[in-house]
Amino acid sequence: PANLAAQALADQPAYLAPRTQEAYRYALRRDSLLDGTPVLVVEAKARSDERGADQDVRYARLTIDRESNELVGLTAARSSRILLFRESSQLTIHLRRAPNSRLDWVPHLTRFRAVVDVPFRTARQFRTVSAYYGYEGMRTDS
């Protein structure tokens, strides 16, 4: 896939929207490495008080390449109640450096887990894990 993050992220996630930023607590980790590359790790957690209570996105962890400012990793956890059922999910996307490249990142692993709880039924859990490989012949640094 060309851009996994675009498929996984809303155009304006709640933790970035100006009107809901107060519903989250933020943390920045500057001294982190991913695949030997310096990255910034930004975490957003929904506040446990009334400001964050109605936020579906409960946690987000964004990993950003310091040199290019590109998103190279993502974990997001959400929980929502819609009418008669409750759904909670977690999505993780890991990228890695493309072989023989200093600039390009490629998908490495994605994990998705969802639990759907409907009244009078046992909660159902769904999981997918996808691993990406075979990049050795890929042209990079274009």
C-alpha positions in Angstrom: 0.0 0.0 0.0 1.2 3.4 -0.9 0.1 5.3 2.2 -1.2 3.2 5.2 -1.4 6.2 7.5 -3.9 8.0 5.2 -6.1 5.0 5.4 -5.8 4.7 9.2 -6.1 8.4 10.2 -9.0 10.7 9.9 -8.5 13.9 8.0 -8.6 15.9 11.3 -8.1 13.5 14.3 -9.8 14.8 17.5 -6.4 15.1 19.3 -5.3 17.6 16.6 -8.5 19.5 16.2 -8.3 22.9 17.9 -11.8 22.6 19.5 -11.0 19.3 21.2 -7.3 19.6 22.1 -8.1 20.4 25.7 -9.7 16.9 26.0 -6.2 15.4 25.6 -2.9 15.2 27.5 0.2 15.3 25.3 3.7 14.0 25.8 6.8 14.4 23.5 9.8 12.0 23.6 12.7 13.5 21.6 15.4 10.9 22.2 13.9 7.9 20.5 15.2 5.7 17.7 13.3 3.6 15.1 15.3 1.3 12.9 18.4 3.3 14.0 16.9 6.6 12.9 16.2 9.5 15.3 12.5 10.0 15.7 10.0 12.1 17.7 7.3 10.2 19.6 4.2 12.2 20.3 1.5 10.7 22.6 -2.0 12.0 23.1 -4.2 10.5 25.8 -7.8 11.4 26.4 -8.2 13.0 29.8 -10.0 10.9 32.4 -12.2 13.9 33.5 -15.3 15.3 31.9 -13.2 17.1 29.2 -12.1 13.8 27.7 -15.0 11.5 28.5 -16.8 11.8 25.2 -13.7 11.3 23.0 -13.7 8.1 20.9 -10.0 8.2 20.3 -8.6 7.3 23.7 -4.9 7.1 22.8 -2.6 7.9 19.9 1.1 7.4 19.5 2.7 9.0 16.5 6.3 8.3 15.5 7.8 11.0 13.3 11.1 10.9 11.4 13.1 13.9 12.7 14.9 14.6 9.4 11.8 14.5 7.1 9.0 15.1 9.6 7.2 12.2 8.0 4.9 9.9 10.0 6.6 6.6 10.2 4.6 4.8 12.9 1.2 5.0 14.5 -0.8 3.4 17.3 -4.3 4.5 17.9 -6.9 3.1 20.4 -10.5 4.0 20.2 -13.6 3.1 22.1 -17.2 4.1 21.2 -20.7 3.2 22.2 -23.3 3.5 19.4 -26.9 2.9 20.2 -27.0 -0.7 21.3 -23.4 -1.8 20.9 -19.9 -0.9 22.1 -16.8 -1.2 19.9 -13.2 -0.8 20.9 -10.2 -1.1 18.6 -6.5 -0.7 18.3 -4.5 -0.2 15.2 -0.7 -0.2 14.9 1.3 0.5 11.8 5.1 0.0 11.9 7.3 1.2 9.0 11.0 0.5 8.4 13.7 1.9 6.3 13.6 0.7 2.7 16.6 -1.5 1.8 19.6 0.6 0.6 17.8 3.8 1.4 18.4 6.7 3.8 15.2 8.5 2.9 12.4 6.0 2.1 10.2 4.2 4.6 8.1 1.1 3.7 5.4 -0.8 5.5 6.7 -3.4 7.9 3.8 -4.6 10.0 0.2 -3.7 10.7 -2.0 -5.0 13.5 -5.7 -4.4 14.0 -7.9 -5.6 16.8 -11.5 -4.8 17.4 -14.0 -6.0 20.0 -17.7 -5.6 19.3 -20.0 -6.0 22.3 -23.8 -6.4 21.4 -26.4 -6.8 24.2 -27.4 -10.4 24.9 -24.5 -11.8 22.9 -21.0 -12.7 23.7 -18.5 -10.0 22.7 -16.8 -10.8 19.4 -13.2 -10.1 18.7 -11.5 -9.6 15.3 -7.8 -9.5 14.7 -5.6 -9.0 11.6 -1.8 -8.9 11.4 -0.1 -8.2 8.1 3.6 -8.4 7.4 5.2 -6.7 4.4 8.4 -7.9 2.8 10.2 -8.4 -0.5 11.4 -4.9 -0.9 15.0 -5.9 -1.9 14.5 -5.1 -5.6 12.7 -1.9 -5.0 14.0 1.4 -6.4 14.5 4.0 -3.6 15.7 7.5 -2.9 13.9 8.9 -5.9 
